[in-house]
């Protein structure tokens, strides 16, 4: 759902506009806390080092693993294992979008067997890697992108152009 909200890649069968509206529904702005900063640092370190253990990452953050597990559960609403899988599969989608083959990506994100990677990828993204038209998310994340696409459904409501990846 988050990919659908922020990129044109999105989850299978979910329009980006619908995904963004779903993410914002019932949202409130909250103050950024130290826990948010730790979670962001953990996500960044985990994405850069997918093979590094939770224990090692928690040490680098200056906390024990159990404290990190509690904080991830409270702040992200998922377990540490689930968050790591989401981060690895997002990284996998980046690599696929850059042109890497699924077998290469599977090994890079820590899966010894392609079928296990395919199951994990499908669980996160809704379809196996071979069935998705994966675009490069790096471009989609960059300052609204550089290309625009006309959407005929918008008509002339002042929203006839949107940025896409």
PyMOL CGO cylinders between C-alpha atoms (Angstrom):
from pymol import cmd
from pymol.cgo import CYLINDER

trace = [
    CYLINDER, 0.00, 0.00, 0.00, 2.85, 2.41, 0.79, 0.3, 1, 1, 1, 1, 1, 1,
    CYLINDER, 2.85, 2.41, 0.79, 4.43, 1.81, -2.62, 0.3, 1, 1, 1, 1, 1, 1,
    CYLINDER, 4.43, 1.81, -2.62, 1.10, 2.57, -4.24, 0.3, 1, 1, 1, 1, 1, 1,
    CYLINDER, 1.10, 2.57, -4.24, 0.91, 5.78, -2.25, 0.3, 1, 1, 1, 1, 1, 1,
    CYLINDER, 0.91, 5.78, -2.25, 4.29, 7.16, -3.17, 0.3, 1, 1, 1, 1, 1, 1,
    CYLINDER, 4.29, 7.16, -3.17, 5.22, 5.70, -6.55, 0.3, 1, 1, 1, 1, 1, 1,
    CYLINDER, 5.22, 5.70, -6.55, 3.67, 4.76, -9.86, 0.3, 1, 1, 1, 1, 1, 1,
    CYLINDER, 3.67, 4.76, -9.86, 4.88, 1.21, -9.24, 0.3, 1, 1, 1, 1, 1, 1,
    CYLINDER, 4.88, 1.21, -9.24, 2.46, 0.50, -6.42, 0.3, 1, 1, 1, 1, 1, 1,
    CYLINDER, 2.46, 0.50, -6.42, 1.07, -2.74, -5.17, 0.3, 1, 1, 1, 1, 1, 1,
    CYLINDER, 1.07, -2.74, -5.17, -0.56, -4.99, -7.75, 0.3, 1, 1, 1, 1, 1, 1,
    CYLINDER, -0.56, -4.99, -7.75, -4.11, -3.86, -8.50, 0.3, 1, 1, 1, 1, 1, 1,
    CYLINDER, -4.11, -3.86, -8.50, -3.93, -0.71, -6.36, 0.3, 1, 1, 1, 1, 1, 1,
    CYLINDER, -3.93, -0.71, -6.36, -3.97, 2.66, -8.07, 0.3, 1, 1, 1, 1, 1, 1,
    CYLINDER, -3.97, 2.66, -8.07, -1.38, 5.11, -6.72, 0.3, 1, 1, 1, 1, 1, 1,
    CYLINDER, -1.38, 5.11, -6.72, -4.02, 7.77, -6.04, 0.3, 1, 1, 1, 1, 1, 1,
    CYLINDER, -4.02, 7.77, -6.04, -6.20, 5.30, -4.12, 0.3, 1, 1, 1, 1, 1, 1,
    CYLINDER, -6.20, 5.30, -4.12, -3.19, 4.09, -2.15, 0.3, 1, 1, 1, 1, 1, 1,
    CYLINDER, -3.19, 4.09, -2.15, -2.22, 7.62, -1.15, 0.3, 1, 1, 1, 1, 1, 1,
    CYLINDER, -2.22, 7.62, -1.15, -5.78, 8.40, -0.01, 0.3, 1, 1, 1, 1, 1, 1,
    CYLINDER, -5.78, 8.40, -0.01, -5.89, 5.18, 2.02, 0.3, 1, 1, 1, 1, 1, 1,
    CYLINDER, -5.89, 5.18, 2.02, -2.62, 6.05, 3.74, 0.3, 1, 1, 1, 1, 1, 1,
    CYLINDER, -2.62, 6.05, 3.74, -3.84, 9.53, 4.65, 0.3, 1, 1, 1, 1, 1, 1,
    CYLINDER, -3.84, 9.53, 4.65, -7.32, 8.50, 5.81, 0.3, 1, 1, 1, 1, 1, 1,
    CYLINDER, -7.32, 8.50, 5.81, -7.52, 9.07, 9.53, 0.3, 1, 1, 1, 1, 1, 1,
    CYLINDER, -7.52, 9.07, 9.53, -3.95, 10.34, 9.69, 0.3, 1, 1, 1, 1, 1, 1,
    CYLINDER, -3.95, 10.34, 9.69, -2.76, 12.92, 12.15, 0.3, 1, 1, 1, 1, 1, 1,
    CYLINDER, -2.76, 12.92, 12.15, 0.52, 14.73, 12.30, 0.3, 1, 1, 1, 1, 1, 1,
    CYLINDER, 0.52, 14.73, 12.30, 2.63, 13.53, 15.20, 0.3, 1, 1, 1, 1, 1, 1,
    CYLINDER, 2.63, 13.53, 15.20, 5.78, 14.99, 16.66, 0.3, 1, 1, 1, 1, 1, 1,
    CYLINDER, 5.78, 14.99, 16.66, 8.99, 13.24, 15.63, 0.3, 1, 1, 1, 1, 1, 1,
    CYLINDER, 8.99, 13.24, 15.63, 10.49, 11.46, 18.62, 0.3, 1, 1, 1, 1, 1, 1,
    CYLINDER, 10.49, 11.46, 18.62, 13.88, 9.91, 19.37, 0.3, 1, 1, 1, 1, 1, 1,
    CYLINDER, 13.88, 9.91, 19.37, 12.26, 6.52, 18.69, 0.3, 1, 1, 1, 1, 1, 1,
    CYLINDER, 12.26, 6.52, 18.69, 11.31, 7.67, 15.20, 0.3, 1, 1, 1, 1, 1, 1,
    CYLINDER, 11.31, 7.67, 15.20, 14.90, 8.68, 14.56, 0.3, 1, 1, 1, 1, 1, 1,
    CYLINDER, 14.90, 8.68, 14.56, 16.22, 5.32, 15.80, 0.3, 1, 1, 1, 1, 1, 1,
    CYLINDER, 16.22, 5.32, 15.80, 13.68, 3.49, 13.62, 0.3, 1, 1, 1, 1, 1, 1,
    CYLINDER, 13.68, 3.49, 13.62, 14.70, 5.54, 10.56, 0.3, 1, 1, 1, 1, 1, 1,
    CYLINDER, 14.70, 5.54, 10.56, 18.38, 4.86, 11.27, 0.3, 1, 1, 1, 1, 1, 1,
    CYLINDER, 18.38, 4.86, 11.27, 17.65, 1.15, 11.70, 0.3, 1, 1, 1, 1, 1, 1,
    CYLINDER, 17.65, 1.15, 11.70, 15.73, 1.02, 8.41, 0.3, 1, 1, 1, 1, 1, 1,
    CYLINDER, 15.73, 1.02, 8.41, 18.54, 2.81, 6.60, 0.3, 1, 1, 1, 1, 1, 1,
    CYLINDER, 18.54, 2.81, 6.60, 21.28, 0.58, 8.06, 0.3, 1, 1, 1, 1, 1, 1,
    CYLINDER, 21.28, 0.58, 8.06, 19.21, -2.54, 7.43, 0.3, 1, 1, 1, 1, 1, 1,
    CYLINDER, 19.21, -2.54, 7.43, 18.58, -1.58, 3.81, 0.3, 1, 1, 1, 1, 1, 1,
    CYLINDER, 18.58, -1.58, 3.81, 22.29, -0.97, 3.22, 0.3, 1, 1, 1, 1, 1, 1,
    CYLINDER, 22.29, -0.97, 3.22, 23.35, -4.16, 5.03, 0.3, 1, 1, 1, 1, 1, 1,
    CYLINDER, 23.35, -4.16, 5.03, 20.59, -6.76, 4.53, 0.3, 1, 1, 1, 1, 1, 1,
    CYLINDER, 20.59, -6.76, 4.53, 22.84, -9.62, 5.71, 0.3, 1, 1, 1, 1, 1, 1,
    CYLINDER, 22.84, -9.62, 5.71, 23.80, -7.97, 8.99, 0.3, 1, 1, 1, 1, 1, 1,
    CYLINDER, 23.80, -7.97, 8.99, 22.17, -9.51, 12.07, 0.3, 1, 1, 1, 1, 1, 1,
    CYLINDER, 22.17, -9.51, 12.07, 19.63, -7.73, 14.25, 0.3, 1, 1, 1, 1, 1, 1,
    CYLINDER, 19.63, -7.73, 14.25, 22.07, -8.03, 17.14, 0.3, 1, 1, 1, 1, 1, 1,
    CYLINDER, 22.07, -8.03, 17.14, 24.82, -6.24, 15.20, 0.3, 1, 1, 1, 1, 1, 1,
    CYLINDER, 24.82, -6.24, 15.20, 22.45, -3.52, 13.99, 0.3, 1, 1, 1, 1, 1, 1,
    CYLINDER, 22.45, -3.52, 13.99, 21.11, -2.95, 17.50, 0.3, 1, 1, 1, 1, 1, 1,
    CYLINDER, 21.11, -2.95, 17.50, 24.69, -2.68, 18.80, 0.3, 1, 1, 1, 1, 1, 1,
    CYLINDER, 24.69, -2.68, 18.80, 25.43, -0.05, 16.14, 0.3, 1, 1, 1, 1, 1, 1,
    CYLINDER, 25.43, -0.05, 16.14, 22.34, 1.86, 17.36, 0.3, 1, 1, 1, 1, 1, 1,
    CYLINDER, 22.34, 1.86, 17.36, 23.56, 1.68, 20.95, 0.3, 1, 1, 1, 1, 1, 1,
    CYLINDER, 23.56, 1.68, 20.95, 20.78, -0.52, 22.32, 0.3, 1, 1, 1, 1, 1, 1,
    CYLINDER, 20.78, -0.52, 22.32, 20.21, -4.17, 23.02, 0.3, 1, 1, 1, 1, 1, 1,
    CYLINDER, 20.21, -4.17, 23.02, 18.28, -6.34, 20.57, 0.3, 1, 1, 1, 1, 1, 1,
    CYLINDER, 18.28, -6.34, 20.57, 15.24, -6.75, 22.84, 0.3, 1, 1, 1, 1, 1, 1,
    CYLINDER, 15.24, -6.75, 22.84, 14.92, -2.96, 23.23, 0.3, 1, 1, 1, 1, 1, 1,
    CYLINDER, 14.92, -2.96, 23.23, 15.06, -2.62, 19.43, 0.3, 1, 1, 1, 1, 1, 1,
    CYLINDER, 15.06, -2.62, 19.43, 12.38, -5.30, 19.03, 0.3, 1, 1, 1, 1, 1, 1,
    CYLINDER, 12.38, -5.30, 19.03, 10.06, -3.47, 21.45, 0.3, 1, 1, 1, 1, 1, 1,
    CYLINDER, 10.06, -3.47, 21.45, 10.67, -0.11, 19.81, 0.3, 1, 1, 1, 1, 1, 1,
    CYLINDER, 10.67, -0.11, 19.81, 10.02, -1.47, 16.30, 0.3, 1, 1, 1, 1, 1, 1,
    CYLINDER, 10.02, -1.47, 16.30, 6.79, -3.08, 17.51, 0.3, 1, 1, 1, 1, 1, 1,
    CYLINDER, 6.79, -3.08, 17.51, 5.61, 0.14, 19.14, 0.3, 1, 1, 1, 1, 1, 1,
    CYLINDER, 5.61, 0.14, 19.14, 6.67, 2.57, 16.40, 0.3, 1, 1, 1, 1, 1, 1,
    CYLINDER, 6.67, 2.57, 16.40, 6.18, 0.49, 13.23, 0.3, 1, 1, 1, 1, 1, 1,
    CYLINDER, 6.18, 0.49, 13.23, 3.38, -1.79, 14.39, 0.3, 1, 1, 1, 1, 1, 1,
    CYLINDER, 3.38, -1.79, 14.39, 5.13, -4.90, 13.09, 0.3, 1, 1, 1, 1, 1, 1,
    CYLINDER, 5.13, -4.90, 13.09, 7.74, -7.26, 14.48, 0.3, 1, 1, 1, 1, 1, 1,
    CYLINDER, 7.74, -7.26, 14.48, 11.42, -6.78, 13.80, 0.3, 1, 1, 1, 1, 1, 1,
    CYLINDER, 11.42, -6.78, 13.80, 11.42, -9.87, 11.56, 0.3, 1, 1, 1, 1, 1, 1,
    CYLINDER, 11.42, -9.87, 11.56, 8.54, -8.52, 9.48, 0.3, 1, 1, 1, 1, 1, 1,
    CYLINDER, 8.54, -8.52, 9.48, 10.16, -5.09, 9.15, 0.3, 1, 1, 1, 1, 1, 1,
    CYLINDER, 10.16, -5.09, 9.15, 13.44, -6.64, 8.00, 0.3, 1, 1, 1, 1, 1, 1,
    CYLINDER, 13.44, -6.64, 8.00, 11.55, -8.71, 5.38, 0.3, 1, 1, 1, 1, 1, 1,
    CYLINDER, 11.55, -8.71, 5.38, 9.73, -5.60, 4.14, 0.3, 1, 1, 1, 1, 1, 1,
    CYLINDER, 9.73, -5.60, 4.14, 13.00, -3.71, 3.86, 0.3, 1, 1, 1, 1, 1, 1,
    CYLINDER, 13.00, -3.71, 3.86, 14.70, -6.59, 2.02, 0.3, 1, 1, 1, 1, 1, 1,
    CYLINDER, 14.70, -6.59, 2.02, 11.81, -6.96, -0.43, 0.3, 1, 1, 1, 1, 1, 1,
    CYLINDER, 11.81, -6.96, -0.43, 11.78, -3.21, -1.08, 0.3, 1, 1, 1, 1, 1, 1,
    CYLINDER, 11.78, -3.21, -1.08, 15.50, -3.45, -1.82, 0.3, 1, 1, 1, 1, 1, 1,
    CYLINDER, 15.50, -3.45, -1.82, 14.79, -6.42, -4.06, 0.3, 1, 1, 1, 1, 1, 1,
    CYLINDER, 14.79, -6.42, -4.06, 12.24, -4.37, -5.99, 0.3, 1, 1, 1, 1, 1, 1,
    CYLINDER, 12.24, -4.37, -5.99, 14.83, -1.61, -6.45, 0.3, 1, 1, 1, 1, 1, 1,
    CYLINDER, 14.83, -1.61, -6.45, 17.33, -4.11, -7.85, 0.3, 1, 1, 1, 1, 1, 1,
    CYLINDER, 17.33, -4.11, -7.85, 14.76, -5.68, -10.17, 0.3, 1, 1, 1, 1, 1, 1,
    CYLINDER, 14.76, -5.68, -10.17, 13.82, -2.20, -11.36, 0.3, 1, 1, 1, 1, 1, 1,
    CYLINDER, 13.82, -2.20, -11.36, 17.45, -1.54, -12.15, 0.3, 1, 1, 1, 1, 1, 1,
    CYLINDER, 17.45, -1.54, -12.15, 17.50, -4.61, -14.40, 0.3, 1, 1, 1, 1, 1, 1,
    CYLINDER, 17.50, -4.61, -14.40, 18.89, -7.36, -12.16, 0.3, 1, 1, 1, 1, 1, 1,
    CYLINDER, 18.89, -7.36, -12.16, 17.63, -10.91, -12.67, 0.3, 1, 1, 1, 1, 1, 1,
    CYLINDER, 17.63, -10.91, -12.67, 15.47, -12.49, -9.93, 0.3, 1, 1, 1, 1, 1, 1,
    CYLINDER, 15.47, -12.49, -9.93, 18.09, -15.19, -9.26, 0.3, 1, 1, 1, 1, 1, 1,
    CYLINDER, 18.09, -15.19, -9.26, 20.77, -12.52, -8.67, 0.3, 1, 1, 1, 1, 1, 1,
    CYLINDER, 20.77, -12.52, -8.67, 18.46, -10.45, -6.47, 0.3, 1, 1, 1, 1, 1, 1,
    CYLINDER, 18.46, -10.45, -6.47, 17.48, -13.54, -4.48, 0.3, 1, 1, 1, 1, 1, 1,
    CYLINDER, 17.48, -13.54, -4.48, 21.09, -14.18, -3.50, 0.3, 1, 1, 1, 1, 1, 1,
    CYLINDER, 21.09, -14.18, -3.50, 21.81, -10.48, -2.89, 0.3, 1, 1, 1, 1, 1, 1,
    CYLINDER, 21.81, -10.48, -2.89, 18.99, -10.12, -0.34, 0.3, 1, 1, 1, 1, 1, 1,
    CYLINDER, 18.99, -10.12, -0.34, 19.92, -13.32, 1.47, 0.3, 1, 1, 1, 1, 1, 1,
    CYLINDER, 19.92, -13.32, 1.47, 17.86, -16.13, -0.06, 0.3, 1, 1, 1, 1, 1, 1,
    CYLINDER, 17.86, -16.13, -0.06, 19.71, -19.30, -1.05, 0.3, 1, 1, 1, 1, 1, 1,
    CYLINDER, 19.71, -19.30, -1.05, 16.76, -20.61, -3.08, 0.3, 1, 1, 1, 1, 1, 1,
    CYLINDER, 16.76, -20.61, -3.08, 14.79, -18.69, -5.70, 0.3, 1, 1, 1, 1, 1, 1,
    CYLINDER, 14.79, -18.69, -5.70, 11.41, -20.27, -4.74, 0.3, 1, 1, 1, 1, 1, 1,
    CYLINDER, 11.41, -20.27, -4.74, 11.76, -19.03, -1.15, 0.3, 1, 1, 1, 1, 1, 1,
    CYLINDER, 11.76, -19.03, -1.15, 12.59, -15.53, -2.41, 0.3, 1, 1, 1, 1, 1, 1,
    CYLINDER, 12.59, -15.53, -2.41, 9.63, -15.63, -4.81, 0.3, 1, 1, 1, 1, 1, 1,
    CYLINDER, 9.63, -15.63, -4.81, 7.24, -16.58, -1.98, 0.3, 1, 1, 1, 1, 1, 1,
    CYLINDER, 7.24, -16.58, -1.98, 8.56, -13.77, 0.23, 0.3, 1, 1, 1, 1, 1, 1,
    CYLINDER, 8.56, -13.77, 0.23, 8.42, -11.25, -2.63, 0.3, 1, 1, 1, 1, 1, 1,
    CYLINDER, 8.42, -11.25, -2.63, 4.83, -12.27, -3.47, 0.3, 1, 1, 1, 1, 1, 1,
    CYLINDER, 4.83, -12.27, -3.47, 3.81, -11.96, 0.19, 0.3, 1, 1, 1, 1, 1, 1,
    CYLINDER, 3.81, -11.96, 0.19, 5.06, -8.35, 0.29, 0.3, 1, 1, 1, 1, 1, 1,
    CYLINDER, 5.06, -8.35, 0.29, 4.28, -7.09, -3.23, 0.3, 1, 1, 1, 1, 1, 1,
    CYLINDER, 4.28, -7.09, -3.23, 1.26, -9.21, -4.19, 0.3, 1, 1, 1, 1, 1, 1,
    CYLINDER, 1.26, -9.21, -4.19, 2.85, -10.93, -7.19, 0.3, 1, 1, 1, 1, 1, 1,
    CYLINDER, 2.85, -10.93, -7.19, 6.05, -12.82, -7.97, 0.3, 1, 1, 1, 1, 1, 1,
    CYLINDER, 6.05, -12.82, -7.97, 8.97, -10.85, -9.42, 0.3, 1, 1, 1, 1, 1, 1,
    CYLINDER, 8.97, -10.85, -9.42, 8.46, -12.27, -12.94, 0.3, 1, 1, 1, 1, 1, 1,
    CYLINDER, 8.46, -12.27, -12.94, 4.86, -10.99, -13.12, 0.3, 1, 1, 1, 1, 1, 1,
    CYLINDER, 4.86, -10.99, -13.12, 5.50, -7.41, -12.08, 0.3, 1, 1, 1, 1, 1, 1,
    CYLINDER, 5.50, -7.41, -12.08, 6.46, -4.66, -14.45, 0.3, 1, 1, 1, 1, 1, 1,
    CYLINDER, 6.46, -4.66, -14.45, 9.00, -3.28, -12.03, 0.3, 1, 1, 1, 1, 1, 1,
    CYLINDER, 9.00, -3.28, -12.03, 10.21, 0.24, -12.67, 0.3, 1, 1, 1, 1, 1, 1,
    CYLINDER, 10.21, 0.24, -12.67, 13.25, 1.77, -11.05, 0.3, 1, 1, 1, 1, 1, 1,
    CYLINDER, 13.25, 1.77, -11.05, 12.08, 3.19, -7.69, 0.3, 1, 1, 1, 1, 1, 1,
    CYLINDER, 12.08, 3.19, -7.69, 15.18, 5.35, -7.38, 0.3, 1, 1, 1, 1, 1, 1,
    CYLINDER, 15.18, 5.35, -7.38, 13.81, 7.68, -10.06, 0.3, 1, 1, 1, 1, 1, 1,
    CYLINDER, 13.81, 7.68, -10.06, 10.31, 7.64, -8.54, 0.3, 1, 1, 1, 1, 1, 1,
    CYLINDER, 10.31, 7.64, -8.54, 11.67, 8.80, -5.18, 0.3, 1, 1, 1, 1, 1, 1,
    CYLINDER, 11.67, 8.80, -5.18, 13.65, 11.71, -6.60, 0.3, 1, 1, 1, 1, 1, 1,
    CYLINDER, 13.65, 11.71, -6.60, 11.98, 15.10, -6.11, 0.3, 1, 1, 1, 1, 1, 1,
    CYLINDER, 11.98, 15.10, -6.11, 8.72, 14.28, -7.88, 0.3, 1, 1, 1, 1, 1, 1,
    CYLINDER, 8.72, 14.28, -7.88, 10.60, 12.87, -10.86, 0.3, 1, 1, 1, 1, 1, 1,
    CYLINDER, 10.60, 12.87, -10.86, 11.27, 14.67, -14.09, 0.3, 1, 1, 1, 1, 1, 1,
    CYLINDER, 11.27, 14.67, -14.09, 8.59, 13.25, -16.36, 0.3, 1, 1, 1, 1, 1, 1,
    CYLINDER, 8.59, 13.25, -16.36, 4.88, 13.91, -16.36, 0.3, 1, 1, 1, 1, 1, 1,
    CYLINDER, 4.88, 13.91, -16.36, 2.04, 11.76, -17.60, 0.3, 1, 1, 1, 1, 1, 1,
    CYLINDER, 2.04, 11.76, -17.60, -1.44, 12.86, -18.63, 0.3, 1, 1, 1, 1, 1, 1,
    CYLINDER, -1.44, 12.86, -18.63, -4.27, 10.92, -17.08, 0.3, 1, 1, 1, 1, 1, 1,
    CYLINDER, -4.27, 10.92, -17.08, -7.44, 11.12, -19.26, 0.3, 1, 1, 1, 1, 1, 1,
    CYLINDER, -7.44, 11.12, -19.26, -9.65, 10.26, -16.26, 0.3, 1, 1, 1, 1, 1, 1,
    CYLINDER, -9.65, 10.26, -16.26, -8.73, 13.59, -14.66, 0.3, 1, 1, 1, 1, 1, 1,
    CYLINDER, -8.73, 13.59, -14.66, -10.15, 15.58, -17.58, 0.3, 1, 1, 1, 1, 1, 1,
    CYLINDER, -10.15, 15.58, -17.58, -9.74, 19.34, -17.17, 0.3, 1, 1, 1, 1, 1, 1,
    CYLINDER, -9.74, 19.34, -17.17, -10.11, 19.54, -13.39, 0.3, 1, 1, 1, 1, 1, 1,
    CYLINDER, -10.11, 19.54, -13.39, -6.76, 21.27, -13.04, 0.3, 1, 1, 1, 1, 1, 1,
    CYLINDER, -6.76, 21.27, -13.04, -5.05, 17.95, -12.36, 0.3, 1, 1, 1, 1, 1, 1,
    CYLINDER, -5.05, 17.95, -12.36, -4.39, 16.84, -15.91, 0.3, 1, 1, 1, 1, 1, 1,
    CYLINDER, -4.39, 16.84, -15.91, -0.68, 16.25, -15.29, 0.3, 1, 1, 1, 1, 1, 1,
    CYLINDER, -0.68, 16.25, -15.29, 0.93, 14.15, -12.61, 0.3, 1, 1, 1, 1, 1, 1,
    CYLINDER, 0.93, 14.15, -12.61, 4.54, 13.21, -12.07, 0.3, 1, 1, 1, 1, 1, 1,
    CYLINDER, 4.54, 13.21, -12.07, 5.45, 9.58, -12.54, 0.3, 1, 1, 1, 1, 1, 1,
    CYLINDER, 5.45, 9.58, -12.54, 8.51, 7.43, -12.25, 0.3, 1, 1, 1, 1, 1, 1,
]
cmd.load_cgo(trace, "trace")
